[in-house]
Amino acid sequence: MLAPSRATAWWAEVSAHLPGVAADGVVRVDSSSRTAGVIIPACAGAADARRLVNARLHLLHLRESTLCVHATALRCPSSGAAVMLLGGHGAGKTLVALALARRGWRPVAGDVALLDCGGAVPTLAGGTAAFVVRPYAVRRWFPELDSAEADMSQRFRVEPDSGGPLRAAVLVDVDGDPRAGEGVLERVDEHTAATVWLRSSGHLLDRVLEQGRTVLRSLEDSRAARHRHTLVRALARRLGMHAVWGAPGAIADHVERLVKEGPG
């Protein structure tokens, strides 16, 4: 799929927020036989165009048993193990990613990660190149960084096609107190984990367009919804999830121990 000609001016900006899409506009979907058109209204700006394309990508990836998860993902420099950081808007995923990146971890997905659930082991298959950065939060937790260094999208480049078996899934919650200490690590029960996966994997559909009346959630029909439900239930059984509360550095410590010792 190539960017429509009228969107050429802002395609580079939009493509960084599309999971599995390179700057050249090529969609990285496993099956080359899968194609789909996206109707973008003439009144739609770059933001709505991105939302419409992402909703279609959600469906394309889901057909291949790949979930588009609202998460940041990184790869351990020593073992190559992939870790996914989950959480809602403002939970601190980018802050923990920054703490890990400063230790040599390599970013694989900035805001939406692709998780292939079709094989024996859940596998991280890339994601969006752009990071959602809140500069004020970065300045609070990493005051030693200047504004350029604190910009994840500029300082840390996502490595294309650099995923691998998912070692751990961590639901992060950065505490507002820099004196949070070592933080708290807890195992999430299977039902709660399945709910987290379900909500985070519907992220690209839970958007409101600025123009038009299209309801993105309605694009996922009952068959697709059941398939996604089946995938997240299996994922919750096969891969343990942990919730970690604390400062970004403390959460990064827990993530590194999970990778070293195994999620358990």
C-alpha positions as CSV (number, residue, x, y, z in Angstrom):
1,M,0.0,0.0,0.0
2,L,1.4,3.4,-0.9
3,A,0.5,6.8,0.5
4,P,-2.1,8.6,-1.6
5,S,-0.6,11.3,-3.7
6,R,-2.5,14.1,-1.9
7,A,-1.0,12.9,1.4
8,T,2.6,13.0,0.2
9,A,3.4,16.2,2.0
10,W,2.7,14.6,5.4
11,W,3.3,10.9,4.8
12,A,6.7,10.8,6.5
13,E,5.1,12.1,9.7
14,V,2.1,9.8,9.5
15,S,4.0,6.6,8.6
16,A,6.0,6.8,11.9
17,H,2.7,6.2,13.7
18,L,1.6,3.2,11.7
19,P,2.5,-0.2,13.0
20,G,4.5,-2.3,10.4
21,V,4.7,0.6,7.9
22,A,8.0,1.9,6.6
23,A,8.7,5.4,5.5
24,D,8.4,4.4,1.9
25,G,4.7,3.6,2.6
26,V,5.1,-0.2,2.4
27,V,2.9,-2.2,4.8
28,R,4.8,-5.0,6.5
29,V,2.1,-7.7,6.6
30,D,3.3,-11.3,6.5
31,S,0.9,-12.4,3.8
32,S,1.6,-10.7,0.5
33,S,-1.9,-11.7,-0.7
34,R,-3.5,-9.4,1.8
35,T,-4.5,-6.0,0.4
36,A,-7.1,-3.5,1.4
37,G,-8.1,-0.1,0.3
38,V,-8.7,2.8,2.7
39,I,-11.2,5.5,1.8
40,I,-9.9,8.8,3.2
41,P,-12.5,11.6,3.1
42,A,-11.4,14.8,1.3
43,C,-11.9,16.7,4.6
44,A,-9.6,14.5,6.6
45,G,-6.4,15.9,7.8
46,A,-3.2,13.9,8.6
47,A,-4.4,12.8,12.1
48,D,-7.7,11.4,10.8
49,A,-5.9,9.8,7.8
50,R,-3.6,8.1,10.3
51,R,-6.5,6.8,12.4
52,L,-8.4,5.4,9.4
53,V,-5.3,3.7,8.0
54,N,-4.4,2.3,11.5
55,A,-7.9,0.8,11.9
56,R,-7.5,-1.0,8.6
57,L,-4.0,-2.2,9.6
58,H,-5.5,-3.6,12.8
59,L,-7.8,-5.8,10.7
60,L,-5.0,-6.8,8.3
61,H,-2.6,-7.8,11.0
62,L,-5.4,-9.6,13.0
63,R,-6.1,-11.8,9.9
64,E,-2.5,-13.1,10.4
65,S,-3.1,-13.6,14.1
66,T,-1.0,-10.6,14.9
67,L,-2.2,-8.1,17.5
68,C,-1.6,-4.3,17.4
69,V,-0.9,-3.7,21.0
70,H,-0.7,-0.3,22.7
71,A,2.8,-0.8,24.1
72,T,6.4,0.2,23.9
73,A,8.8,-2.7,23.2
74,L,12.6,-3.1,23.6
75,R,15.2,-5.7,23.1
76,C,17.9,-6.6,25.7
77,P,21.4,-5.9,24.3
78,S,23.0,-9.0,25.8
79,S,20.4,-11.8,25.3
80,G,18.3,-10.2,22.5
81,A,15.1,-11.0,24.5
82,A,12.1,-8.8,23.7
83,V,10.1,-7.1,26.5
84,M,6.8,-5.3,26.1
85,L,5.8,-2.4,28.3
86,L,2.0,-1.9,28.6
87,G,-0.1,0.8,30.2
88,G,-2.6,3.5,29.4
89,H,-1.8,7.0,28.3
90,G,0.5,8.7,30.8
91,A,1.4,5.4,32.6
92,G,5.1,6.0,32.0
93,K,5.9,3.5,29.2
94,T,8.3,5.9,27.5
95,L,9.9,6.9,30.7
96,V,10.8,3.3,31.5
97,A,11.8,2.8,27.9
98,L,14.2,5.8,28.2
99,A,15.7,4.3,31.4
100,L,16.3,1.0,29.6
101,A,17.6,2.6,26.5
102,R,20.2,4.5,28.5
103,R,21.4,1.0,29.6
104,G,21.8,-0.2,26.1
105,W,18.4,-1.7,25.3
106,R,17.3,-1.2,21.7
107,P,13.8,0.1,20.9
108,V,11.7,-2.1,18.7
109,A,8.3,-0.3,18.9
110,G,7.5,3.2,20.1
111,D,3.7,3.3,20.9
112,V,2.1,0.3,19.1
113,A,3.8,-3.1,19.0
114,L,3.0,-5.9,16.7
115,L,2.7,-9.3,18.5
116,D,2.5,-12.4,16.4
117,C,0.5,-14.9,18.3
118,G,0.2,-17.5,15.5
119,G,3.2,-19.6,16.4
120,A,4.2,-21.7,19.4
121,V,5.8,-18.7,21.1
122,P,4.4,-15.1,21.0
123,T,6.9,-13.1,18.9
124,L,7.4,-9.4,18.7
125,A,7.3,-8.3,15.0
126,G,8.1,-4.6,15.1
127,G,5.7,-1.7,15.5
128,T,5.5,2.0,15.2
129,A,8.7,4.0,14.8
130,A,7.5,7.1,16.7
131,F,7.5,7.5,20.5
132,V,4.8,9.5,22.3
133,V,7.0,11.8,24.5
134,R,5.9,14.1,27.2
135,P,8.9,16.5,27.6
136,Y,7.9,17.8,31.1
137,A,7.8,14.2,32.5
138,V,11.2,13.4,30.9
139,R,12.7,16.6,32.4
140,R,11.3,15.7,35.8
141,W,12.8,12.2,35.9
142,F,15.9,12.8,33.8
143,P,16.9,16.4,34.6
144,E,20.4,15.7,33.5
145,L,19.3,15.3,29.8
146,D,19.0,18.3,27.6
147,S,15.9,18.7,25.4
148,A,17.4,17.0,22.4
149,E,18.6,13.9,24.4
150,A,15.2,13.6,26.1
151,D,13.4,13.3,22.7
152,M,13.1,9.5,22.3
153,S,12.1,9.9,18.7
154,Q,15.4,11.7,17.9
155,R,17.8,10.0,20.3
156,F,16.7,6.4,19.9
157,R,15.8,4.9,16.6
158,V,13.5,1.9,16.3
159,E,15.3,-1.0,14.8
160,P,13.2,-2.4,11.9
161,D,12.5,-6.1,11.9
162,S,14.5,-6.5,15.1
163,G,11.9,-8.3,17.2
164,G,12.0,-11.9,18.5
165,P,10.3,-14.1,21.1
166,L,8.6,-12.1,23.7
167,R,10.3,-12.7,27.0
168,A,8.1,-10.6,29.4
169,A,5.1,-8.4,29.4
170,V,5.1,-5.7,32.1
171,L,2.2,-3.4,33.0
172,V,4.0,-0.2,34.2
173,D,2.8,2.5,36.5
174,V,5.3,5.3,37.1
175,D,4.7,6.8,40.5
176,G,4.7,10.6,40.8
177,D,7.2,10.6,43.6
178,P,10.9,10.5,42.6
179,R,11.5,8.9,46.1
180,A,9.4,5.9,45.2
181,G,12.4,3.7,46.0
182,E,12.6,0.1,44.6
183,G,9.0,0.0,43.6
184,V,6.7,-3.0,43.7
185,L,6.5,-6.0,41.4
186,E,3.4,-8.2,41.3
187,R,2.3,-11.1,39.2
188,V,-1.0,-10.4,37.4
189,D,-3.6,-13.1,37.4
190,E,-4.6,-14.7,34.1
191,H,-8.1,-13.1,33.9
192,T,-6.7,-9.6,34.5
193,A,-3.9,-10.2,32.0
194,A,-6.4,-11.3,29.4
195,T,-8.4,-8.1,30.0
196,V,-5.3,-6.0,29.7
197,W,-4.3,-7.7,26.4
198,L,-7.9,-7.2,25.1
199,R,-8.0,-3.5,25.9
200,S,-4.5,-2.8,24.6
201,S,-5.0,-4.7,21.4
202,G,-8.1,-2.7,20.6
203,H,-6.2,0.6,20.9
204,L,-6.3,1.5,17.2
205,L,-10.1,1.2,17.1
206,D,-10.8,3.2,20.2
207,R,-10.3,6.6,18.5
208,V,-12.7,9.4,17.7
209,L,-12.2,11.1,14.3
210,E,-12.0,14.9,14.2
211,Q,-14.1,15.0,11.0
212,G,-16.8,12.6,9.8
213,R,-19.1,10.1,11.6
214,T,-17.1,6.9,11.0
215,V,-17.0,4.7,14.2
216,L,-13.7,2.9,13.9
217,R,-14.8,0.2,16.5
218,S,-17.5,-0.9,14.1
219,L,-15.0,-1.9,11.5
220,E,-14.1,-5.0,13.6
221,D,-16.9,-7.4,12.9
222,S,-18.0,-10.2,15.3
223,R,-15.8,-12.8,13.7
224,A,-12.7,-10.6,14.0
225,A,-13.6,-9.7,17.6
226,R,-14.0,-13.4,18.5
227,H,-10.6,-14.2,16.9
228,R,-8.9,-11.4,18.9
229,H,-10.7,-12.6,22.0
230,T,-9.3,-16.1,21.4
231,L,-5.8,-14.8,20.9
232,V,-5.7,-12.7,24.0
233,R,-7.0,-15.6,26.2
234,A,-4.3,-17.9,24.8
235,L,-1.7,-15.2,25.3
236,A,-2.6,-14.7,28.9
237,R,-2.2,-18.5,29.5
238,R,1.1,-18.8,27.7
239,L,2.9,-15.7,28.9
240,G,3.0,-14.4,32.4
241,M,2.3,-10.7,33.0
242,H,3.7,-8.6,35.8
243,A,2.6,-5.2,37.1
244,V,5.4,-2.9,38.3
245,W,4.9,0.3,40.3
246,G,7.6,2.9,41.1
247,A,10.1,5.2,39.5
248,P,11.3,4.6,35.9
249,G,14.7,3.4,37.0
250,A,13.3,1.0,39.6
251,I,10.9,-0.4,37.1
252,A,13.8,-0.8,34.6
253,D,15.6,-2.8,37.4
254,H,12.7,-5.1,37.7
255,V,12.4,-5.6,33.9
256,E,16.1,-6.5,33.7
257,R,15.7,-9.0,36.5
258,L,12.6,-10.6,34.8
259,V,14.6,-11.1,31.6
260,K,17.6,-12.5,33.5
261,E,15.7,-14.8,35.8
262,G,12.7,-15.5,33.7
263,P,9.2,-14.2,34.1
264,G,8.2,-17.1,36.3
